Amino acid sequence: MSNKLQKTTENGQSAGMEITGQIIEYVLAAVAAAICMAVPFYARNGYDQIGNAKFEIYKNILCLGLVPLLILTALYGFFWLREKQKCRLSVTDGFVLAYLFLTVLAAISGGFWQDALWGSFGWNMGLMAQISFVLLYFLFSRFGKYYRPVLFILCGVSVVVFLIGILHRMGIDPIGFYQGLTDGQMAQFLSTMGQATWYASYLVVVLPVGIVLFLYTQNRIWRVVSGIYIFISFCTLVTQNSDSAYFALAGFMLVFFWVCVGKRESLHRFMAVCVLFFAAGKIMYFLMRIDPNPELQYDFLTRLVLNSGLTWGLLVLCLALYVVLRRQKDKDYPVQTMLWVRKAVLAGTGIVIVGIILIIILQTRELLPAGIAEKLSAVSYFRWEGEWGNGRGRIWSFVIKVFGEENLLHKLLGVGPDCLSSYVAAYHSEQAETFWGQKVLTNAHNEWLNMLINGGILGAVSYMGIFVSAIRRFIKVAEKDILLMGIAAATVSYMAYNFFCYQQVCCTPFVFMLLGIGEYLCRRETAK
């Protein structure tokens, strides 16, 4: 009798665990869908304090959704412990847990715990935001069953956001956000996202998800739909006017090329993506001449893509390669050829990066021949100075100096999440006022450098470990589920873009959702 009772109890616990898990999956999908819709669209009063407004809606959704999710997760954990199931933690899980622990430690030991709780005004990337990112990752990695509807909503909402951004660059304002703004202000703000750099950070995270669908779907309708999505995304990418987006573009396109080069069909579609990009630049160049904004001064790379003869040549080249690949009969290329091409592209990328760094050093020290130096002077990026990269040269130099003067505790654990402004105000206010007057230096305008000073060496290593380990893990398992390649590309894109930017609510929650979905897919595939 006792054995029957024990068996009945165990069956009941197993059923309770299964039902609780299903409820968590539904609630998580609903919360994620709400974030995907509300954060991009919500604004209280146009562009006035739009960053704070978006964080408020993000925080409210999480407060409403995470409380029942955490209660349900605790109940699920109770059943899980009673079932005595094994705890499976990946390397990425380990880095995320380490980052959470070190971030809490940094908030406590940094000396600015009150500021660290919610972070700097306008950014709000304090301890609570970091905890929310970790929770999104772990919830999706374990209960992300309904990731497809979430990704569909994410991409569907982004299409509307991107179309408004395109219309804004053409001088058309369908949502009334430009009313009362000057031409100079309209040049800085886009769509429903606010500042152009915030807009671009959202764009470069979402776009790779649409590209991977185009590259690998066998359904003709979805291929056409995803192709239209890519073209719309490229039209807004080439006109958002943030050079950082092109570094993100280079990052995720390299990831896709690395995978696509092995098969004729996927490489053929990759060339189609390249054609769409260069064609978008030329089409938008003509459309934006209809009603140009006299205050919109394009950065170097945007000018290059829109009206340079070089990009006309690249469009023709990509179109020719597309036609050649379409006519080829062989489905696959020899393995050795594939490896050679991959190595060549990787080596070429390394040579370009090293070459650019070398040119900057030589140009800054005036060691180049006069003729070459004069031609390079037209591109501000080739000379390192305080105004390099829209003032990032001065910011990075200042932040590195501040880090060098910190004590050992702060070097190891940081000054606290989103507490750079508090630390500078307390210990370096005079020098900061000399550089920026009454403006507040909120962050380093480089997420990895920012993490170094806010989270210390240990926090920065654990944070970087999350992304590097996830990319490596996703690419390794991508053959079993190609969506993992899109998530890996989105992660690389985020890392490249935020080398020049920072965490904020328009991009960081979404990349942690994608990381969680990627981990869920990895766990599912490795469990088969």
C-alpha positions as CSV (number, residue, x, y, z in Angstrom):
1,M,0.0,0.0,0.0
2,S,2.8,2.4,0.9
3,N,4.5,1.7,-2.4
4,K,1.3,2.6,-4.3
5,L,0.9,5.7,-2.3
6,Q,4.6,6.7,-3.0
7,K,4.1,6.0,-6.7
8,T,0.9,8.1,-6.7
9,T,2.7,10.9,-4.9
10,E,5.6,10.8,-7.4
11,N,3.2,10.9,-10.3
12,G,1.4,13.8,-8.8
13,Q,4.6,15.7,-8.3
14,S,5.7,15.0,-11.9
15,A,2.3,16.2,-13.2
16,G,2.5,19.3,-11.0
17,M,6.0,20.0,-12.3
18,E,4.9,19.6,-15.9
19,I,1.8,21.8,-15.5
20,T,3.7,24.5,-13.7
21,G,6.4,24.5,-16.5
22,Q,3.7,24.9,-19.1
23,I,2.1,27.9,-17.3
24,I,5.6,29.5,-17.0
25,E,6.1,29.0,-20.8
26,Y,2.8,30.8,-21.5
27,V,3.3,33.6,-19.1
28,L,6.9,34.2,-20.2
29,A,5.8,34.4,-23.9
30,A,3.2,36.9,-22.9
31,V,5.7,39.1,-21.0
32,A,8.2,38.9,-23.8
33,A,5.6,39.8,-26.4
34,A,4.6,42.8,-24.3
35,I,8.2,44.0,-24.1
36,C,8.7,43.5,-27.8
37,M,5.7,45.7,-28.5
38,A,5.8,48.3,-25.8
39,V,9.5,49.2,-25.6
40,P,9.8,50.1,-29.4
41,F,6.5,52.0,-29.6
42,Y,5.9,53.6,-26.2
43,A,6.6,57.3,-25.7
44,R,4.8,59.7,-23.3
45,N,5.5,63.0,-25.0
46,G,7.2,62.5,-28.3
47,Y,11.0,62.6,-27.9
48,D,10.9,64.4,-24.6
49,Q,12.7,62.1,-22.1
50,I,11.8,59.2,-24.3
51,G,14.6,57.0,-22.9
52,N,13.1,57.3,-19.4
53,A,9.7,56.6,-20.8
54,K,10.8,53.4,-22.5
55,F,12.6,52.2,-19.3
56,E,9.5,52.9,-17.2
57,I,7.3,50.8,-19.5
58,Y,9.9,48.1,-19.5
59,K,10.1,48.2,-15.7
60,N,6.3,48.1,-15.3
61,I,5.9,45.1,-17.6
62,L,8.6,43.2,-15.7
63,C,7.1,44.1,-12.3
64,L,3.7,42.8,-13.5
65,G,5.1,39.7,-15.2
66,L,8.2,38.7,-13.3
67,V,6.4,38.5,-9.9
68,P,4.1,35.6,-11.0
69,L,6.9,34.1,-13.0
70,L,9.2,34.0,-10.0
71,I,6.5,32.5,-7.8
72,L,5.8,29.9,-10.5
73,T,9.5,29.2,-10.9
74,A,9.9,28.7,-7.2
75,L,7.0,26.2,-7.3
76,Y,8.6,24.5,-10.3
77,G,11.9,24.4,-8.4
78,F,10.2,22.7,-5.4
79,F,8.9,19.9,-7.7
80,W,12.2,19.7,-9.4
81,L,14.0,19.2,-6.1
82,R,11.6,16.6,-5.0
83,E,12.1,14.8,-8.4
84,K,15.9,14.9,-7.6
85,Q,16.7,15.8,-11.2
86,K,20.2,16.7,-12.3
87,C,21.2,20.4,-12.6
88,R,22.6,21.1,-16.1
89,L,24.6,24.3,-16.4
90,S,26.4,25.3,-19.6
91,V,29.5,27.5,-19.7
92,T,27.3,30.4,-20.6
93,D,25.1,29.8,-17.6
94,G,28.2,29.9,-15.4
95,F,29.3,33.2,-16.8
96,V,25.8,34.7,-16.3
97,L,25.6,33.5,-12.7
98,A,29.2,34.9,-12.1
99,Y,28.2,38.2,-13.7
100,L,25.0,38.4,-11.5
101,F,27.0,37.7,-8.3
102,L,29.8,40.2,-9.2
103,T,27.3,42.9,-10.2
104,V,25.6,42.6,-6.8
105,L,29.0,42.7,-5.1
106,A,30.0,45.8,-7.2
107,A,26.8,47.6,-6.2
108,I,27.5,46.9,-2.5
109,S,31.2,47.6,-2.5
110,G,31.4,50.4,-5.1
111,G,30.4,53.1,-2.6
112,F,27.4,54.4,-4.5
113,W,24.8,51.7,-3.7
114,Q,21.8,54.1,-3.9
115,D,22.8,55.3,-7.4
116,A,23.7,51.7,-8.4
117,L,20.2,50.4,-7.6
118,W,18.5,52.0,-10.7
119,G,21.5,53.7,-12.4
120,S,22.0,57.1,-14.0
121,F,19.1,59.2,-15.0
122,G,18.2,58.7,-18.6
123,W,20.0,55.3,-18.9
124,N,18.7,53.4,-15.9
125,M,21.2,50.5,-16.4
126,G,21.7,49.9,-12.7
127,L,21.5,46.8,-10.6
128,M,17.8,46.2,-11.2
129,A,18.2,46.4,-14.9
130,Q,21.1,43.9,-14.8
131,I,19.1,41.5,-12.7
132,S,16.2,41.7,-15.2
133,F,18.6,40.8,-18.1
134,V,19.8,37.8,-16.2
135,L,16.3,36.7,-15.4
136,L,15.2,37.0,-19.0
137,Y,18.2,34.9,-20.0
138,F,17.5,32.1,-17.6
139,L,13.7,32.1,-18.0
140,F,14.1,31.8,-21.8
141,S,16.9,29.3,-21.6
142,R,14.6,26.9,-19.6
143,F,11.1,27.9,-20.6
144,G,11.5,29.3,-24.1
145,K,9.2,26.9,-25.8
146,Y,7.2,29.6,-27.5
147,Y,10.1,31.5,-28.9
148,R,8.8,31.5,-32.4
149,P,5.7,33.8,-31.7
150,V,8.0,36.1,-29.7
151,L,10.5,36.4,-32.6
152,F,7.6,36.9,-35.0
153,I,6.3,39.8,-32.9
154,L,9.8,41.2,-32.4
155,C,10.4,41.3,-36.2
156,G,6.8,42.4,-37.0
157,V,7.0,45.4,-34.7
158,S,10.5,46.3,-36.0
159,V,9.1,46.6,-39.5
160,V,6.7,49.3,-38.4
161,V,9.5,51.1,-36.5
162,F,11.8,50.9,-39.5
163,L,9.2,52.2,-42.0
164,I,8.6,55.2,-39.8
165,G,12.4,55.8,-39.7
166,I,12.6,55.7,-43.5
167,L,9.7,58.1,-43.8
168,H,11.3,60.4,-41.3
169,R,14.5,60.6,-43.4
170,M,12.3,61.4,-46.4
171,G,10.7,64.3,-44.5
172,I,7.4,62.6,-43.9
173,D,6.1,62.4,-40.3
174,P,3.2,59.9,-40.0
175,I,3.2,59.9,-36.2
176,G,3.5,63.6,-35.4
177,F,6.7,63.3,-33.4
178,Y,8.5,65.9,-35.4
179,Q,6.0,68.7,-34.7
180,G,7.7,71.7,-33.2
181,L,11.2,70.4,-33.8
182,T,13.9,72.2,-35.7
183,D,15.7,70.7,-38.7
184,G,18.7,70.0,-36.5
185,Q,16.6,68.2,-33.9
186,M,14.9,66.1,-36.6
187,A,18.3,65.1,-37.9
188,Q,19.1,63.6,-34.5
189,F,15.9,61.6,-33.8
190,L,14.2,58.8,-35.6
191,S,11.0,56.9,-35.6
192,T,9.6,55.8,-32.2
193,M,13.0,55.1,-30.7
194,G,14.4,58.5,-30.1
195,Q,18.1,59.3,-30.6
196,A,19.5,57.9,-33.9
197,T,22.2,55.8,-32.0
198,W,19.5,54.2,-29.8
199,Y,17.5,53.5,-32.9
200,A,20.5,51.9,-34.6
201,S,21.2,49.7,-31.6
202,Y,17.7,48.2,-31.9
203,L,18.1,47.8,-35.6
204,V,21.4,45.9,-35.6
205,V,20.1,43.4,-32.9
206,V,16.8,42.5,-34.7
207,L,17.9,42.5,-38.3
208,P,20.1,39.3,-38.2
209,V,17.0,37.3,-37.1
210,G,15.3,38.2,-40.4
211,I,18.4,37.6,-42.5
212,V,18.8,34.0,-41.2
213,L,15.2,33.2,-42.2
214,F,15.9,34.5,-45.8
215,L,19.1,32.5,-46.0
216,Y,17.7,29.1,-45.1
217,T,13.9,28.9,-45.4
218,Q,12.6,26.5,-48.0
219,N,9.2,28.2,-48.1
220,R,9.0,30.6,-51.1
221,I,6.5,32.9,-49.4
222,W,8.6,33.3,-46.3
223,R,11.6,33.9,-48.5
224,V,9.9,36.7,-50.2
225,V,8.5,38.1,-46.9
226,S,12.0,38.0,-45.2
227,G,13.6,39.5,-48.4
228,I,11.2,42.5,-48.1
229,Y,12.0,42.7,-44.4
230,I,15.7,42.8,-45.1
231,F,15.4,45.5,-47.8
232,I,13.3,47.7,-45.5
233,S,15.9,47.2,-42.7
234,F,18.8,48.0,-45.0
235,C,16.9,51.2,-46.3
236,T,16.8,52.5,-42.7
237,L,20.3,51.2,-41.8
238,V,21.9,53.3,-44.6
239,T,20.1,56.4,-43.6
240,Q,20.1,56.3,-39.8
241,N,23.5,58.0,-39.9
242,S,25.4,56.2,-37.2
243,D,28.8,54.8,-38.4
244,S,28.7,52.3,-35.5
245,A,25.9,50.5,-37.3
246,Y,28.3,49.6,-40.2
247,F,30.7,48.0,-37.8
248,A,27.8,45.9,-36.6
249,L,26.8,45.1,-40.2
250,A,30.4,44.0,-40.9
251,G,30.2,41.7,-37.8
252,F,27.0,39.9,-38.6
253,M,27.7,39.6,-42.3
254,L,31.0,37.9,-41.6
255,V,29.2,35.4,-39.4
256,F,26.7,34.7,-42.2
257,F,29.4,34.5,-44.8
258,W,31.4,32.0,-42.7
259,V,28.4,29.6,-42.7
260,C,27.1,30.3,-46.2
261,V,30.3,29.8,-48.1
262,G,30.0,26.0,-47.8
263,K,26.9,25.6,-50.0
264,R,26.0,27.1,-53.3
265,E,22.3,27.8,-52.4
266,S,23.1,29.6,-49.1
267,L,26.0,31.5,-50.7
268,H,23.7,32.5,-53.6
269,R,21.2,33.9,-51.1
270,F,24.0,35.6,-49.2
271,M,24.9,37.5,-52.4
272,A,21.3,38.4,-52.7
273,V,21.5,40.0,-49.3
274,C,24.6,42.0,-50.4
275,V,22.7,43.2,-53.5
276,L,19.8,44.3,-51.3
277,F,22.1,46.3,-49.1
278,F,23.9,48.2,-51.9
279,A,20.6,48.7,-53.8
280,A,19.0,50.1,-50.6
281,G,21.8,52.7,-50.4
282,K,21.3,53.9,-54.0
283,I,17.5,53.9,-53.8
284,M,17.4,55.9,-50.6
285,Y,20.0,58.4,-52.0
286,F,17.4,59.3,-54.7
287,L,14.4,59.2,-52.4
288,M,16.0,61.5,-49.8
289,R,16.8,64.1,-52.4
290,I,13.0,64.8,-52.8
291,D,12.8,66.7,-49.5
292,P,16.3,66.9,-48.0
293,N,16.9,68.1,-44.4
294,P,19.6,70.8,-44.7
295,E,20.8,70.1,-41.2
296,L,21.4,66.4,-41.8
297,Q,25.1,66.0,-42.2
298,Y,26.1,62.4,-43.0
299,D,29.0,60.6,-41.4
300,F,31.8,59.2,-43.6
301,L,30.5,55.7,-44.0
302,T,26.9,56.8,-44.7
303,R,28.1,59.2,-47.5
304,L,30.2,56.3,-48.9
305,V,27.2,53.9,-49.0
306,L,24.7,56.5,-50.4
307,N,26.6,58.3,-53.2
308,S,30.0,56.9,-53.7
309,G,31.1,55.4,-57.0
310,L,32.8,52.6,-55.1
311,T,29.5,51.3,-53.8
312,W,28.0,51.4,-57.3
313,G,30.8,49.2,-58.3
314,L,30.2,46.8,-55.4
315,L,26.5,46.7,-56.3
316,V,27.4,45.6,-59.9
317,L,29.9,43.1,-58.6
318,C,27.5,41.5,-56.1
319,L,24.8,41.3,-58.8
320,A,27.2,39.6,-61.2
321,L,28.2,37.0,-58.5
322,Y,24.6,36.4,-57.7
323,V,23.8,35.6,-61.4
324,V,26.9,33.3,-61.6
325,L,26.0,31.4,-58.5
326,R,22.4,31.0,-59.6
327,R,23.5,29.3,-62.8
328,Q,25.9,26.9,-61.1
329,K,24.7,23.3,-61.0
330,D,26.8,21.9,-58.1
331,K,25.1,22.2,-54.8
332,D,28.2,22.1,-52.7
333,Y,31.8,23.2,-52.9
334,P,34.9,21.1,-52.1
335,V,35.6,21.2,-48.4
336,Q,39.2,22.4,-48.9
337,T,38.0,25.2,-51.1
338,M,35.5,26.2,-48.4
339,L,38.2,26.2,-45.7
340,W,40.6,28.2,-48.0
341,V,38.0,30.9,-48.6
342,R,37.1,31.1,-44.9
343,K,40.7,31.5,-43.9
344,A,41.3,34.0,-46.6
345,V,38.4,36.1,-45.5
346,L,39.4,35.8,-41.8
347,A,43.0,36.8,-42.7
348,G,41.8,39.7,-44.8
349,T,39.6,41.0,-42.0
350,G,42.5,40.8,-39.6
351,I,44.8,42.6,-42.1
352,V,42.2,45.4,-42.6
353,I,41.8,45.9,-38.9
354,V,45.5,46.0,-38.2
355,G,46.0,48.2,-41.2
356,I,43.5,50.7,-40.0
357,I,45.0,50.8,-36.6
358,L,48.5,51.3,-38.1
359,I,47.3,54.1,-40.3
360,I,45.7,55.9,-37.4
361,I,49.0,55.6,-35.4
362,L,51.1,56.9,-38.3
363,Q,48.7,59.6,-39.3
364,T,48.4,60.8,-35.7
365,R,52.2,60.9,-35.3
366,E,52.6,62.6,-38.7
367,L,54.8,59.8,-40.1
368,L,53.0,59.4,-43.4
369,P,54.1,61.0,-46.7
370,A,52.6,64.5,-47.1
371,G,50.5,63.5,-50.1
372,I,49.0,60.4,-48.4
373,A,48.4,62.3,-45.1
374,E,46.6,65.1,-47.0
375,K,44.2,62.6,-48.6
376,L,43.6,60.8,-45.3
377,S,42.9,64.0,-43.5
378,A,39.5,64.1,-45.2
379,V,38.5,61.2,-43.0
380,S,38.5,62.2,-39.3
381,Y,38.7,58.6,-38.1
382,F,42.3,58.3,-39.3
383,R,43.7,60.8,-36.7
384,W,43.4,60.0,-33.0
385,E,42.5,63.1,-31.0
386,G,39.9,64.3,-28.4
387,E,37.2,64.7,-31.0
388,W,37.8,61.3,-32.6
389,G,34.6,59.3,-33.1
390,N,32.3,62.3,-32.1
391,G,34.3,62.9,-29.0
392,R,34.9,59.3,-28.0
393,G,38.6,59.8,-28.2
394,R,38.5,62.2,-25.2
395,I,36.0,60.0,-23.3
396,W,38.0,56.8,-23.7
397,S,41.2,58.5,-22.7
398,F,39.6,60.0,-19.7
399,V,37.9,56.8,-18.5
400,I,41.1,54.8,-19.0
401,K,42.9,57.4,-16.8
402,V,40.2,57.2,-14.2
403,F,40.4,53.4,-14.1
404,G,44.2,53.6,-13.8
405,E,43.9,55.8,-10.7
406,E,41.3,53.6,-8.9
407,N,42.2,51.5,-5.8
408,L,42.6,47.7,-6.1
409,L,39.1,47.0,-4.9
410,H,37.5,49.2,-7.5
411,K,39.8,47.8,-10.2
412,L,38.7,44.3,-9.4
413,L,35.0,44.8,-8.6
414,G,34.2,48.2,-10.1
415,V,32.4,51.3,-8.8
416,G,28.9,49.8,-9.3
417,P,26.5,49.3,-12.2
418,D,25.9,52.5,-14.1
419,C,27.8,54.5,-11.5
420,L,30.5,56.0,-13.6
421,S,28.9,59.5,-13.4
422,S,28.7,59.2,-9.6
423,Y,32.3,58.2,-9.3
424,V,33.5,60.9,-11.6
425,A,31.4,63.5,-9.8
426,A,32.9,62.4,-6.5
427,Y,36.6,62.1,-7.5
428,H,37.2,63.7,-10.9
429,S,34.7,66.5,-11.1
430,E,37.1,69.3,-11.9
431,Q,38.7,67.5,-14.8
432,A,35.3,66.4,-16.2
433,E,34.0,70.0,-16.0
434,T,37.1,71.2,-17.9
435,F,36.2,68.7,-20.7
436,W,32.4,68.8,-20.8
437,G,31.3,71.7,-18.7
438,Q,28.0,71.1,-17.0
439,K,27.3,68.0,-19.1
440,V,27.3,64.7,-17.2
441,L,29.6,61.9,-18.4
442,T,27.1,59.0,-17.9
443,N,29.1,56.2,-19.5
444,A,32.3,55.5,-21.5
445,H,30.5,55.2,-24.9
446,N,32.1,51.7,-25.2
447,E,30.1,49.0,-23.4
448,W,33.2,46.9,-22.7
449,L,35.2,49.8,-21.3
450,N,32.2,50.9,-19.4
451,M,31.8,47.4,-17.9
452,L,35.5,47.5,-16.9
453,I,35.1,50.6,-14.7
454,N,31.5,49.8,-13.4
455,G,32.0,46.1,-12.9
456,G,35.8,45.9,-12.5
457,I,38.1,43.4,-14.1
458,L,36.2,40.4,-12.7
459,G,32.8,41.8,-13.8
460,A,34.1,42.7,-17.3
461,V,35.6,39.2,-17.8
462,S,32.4,37.5,-16.7
463,Y,30.3,39.8,-18.9
464,M,32.5,39.3,-21.9
465,G,32.4,35.5,-21.2
466,I,28.7,35.5,-21.6
467,F,28.8,36.7,-25.2
468,V,32.0,34.8,-26.3
469,S,30.9,31.5,-24.9
470,A,27.4,31.9,-26.3
471,I,28.6,32.7,-29.8
472,R,31.0,29.7,-29.8
473,R,28.2,27.4,-28.4
474,F,25.6,28.6,-30.9
475,I,27.8,28.2,-33.9
476,K,28.8,24.7,-32.9
477,V,25.2,23.6,-32.7
478,A,23.8,25.7,-35.6
479,E,23.8,22.8,-38.0
480,K,21.0,21.2,-36.0
481,D,19.0,24.4,-35.8
482,I,20.0,27.2,-38.1
483,L,18.2,29.9,-36.1
484,L,21.2,29.6,-33.7
485,M,23.3,31.1,-36.5
486,G,21.0,34.2,-36.6
487,I,21.2,34.6,-32.8
488,A,25.0,34.2,-33.0
489,A,25.1,36.9,-35.7
490,A,22.9,39.2,-33.6
491,T,25.2,38.7,-30.6
492,V,28.3,39.6,-32.7
493,S,26.4,42.6,-34.1
494,Y,25.6,43.8,-30.6
495,M,29.2,43.4,-29.5
496,A,30.5,45.3,-32.5
497,Y,28.0,48.1,-32.3
498,N,28.5,48.6,-28.6
499,F,32.2,48.9,-29.0
500,F,31.2,52.5,-29.7
501,C,28.0,52.6,-27.7
502,Y,26.4,51.3,-24.5
503,Q,23.8,49.3,-22.7
504,Q,20.3,50.7,-22.9
505,V,16.7,49.6,-22.9
506,C,16.3,49.7,-26.7
507,C,18.7,46.9,-27.3
508,T,20.1,45.1,-24.2
509,P,16.9,43.3,-23.1
510,F,16.4,42.0,-26.6
511,V,19.9,40.6,-26.9
512,F,19.5,38.8,-23.6
513,M,16.2,37.4,-24.8
514,L,18.0,36.1,-27.9
515,L,20.8,34.6,-25.8
516,G,18.2,32.8,-23.7
517,I,16.4,31.5,-26.8
518,G,19.8,30.3,-28.2
519,E,20.6,28.5,-24.9
520,Y,17.1,26.9,-25.0
521,L,17.7,25.6,-28.5
522,C,21.2,24.3,-27.6
523,R,19.8,22.5,-24.6
524,R,17.0,21.0,-26.7
525,E,19.3,19.8,-29.4
526,T,21.9,18.4,-27.1
527,A,19.2,16.5,-25.1
528,K,18.1,14.6,-28.3
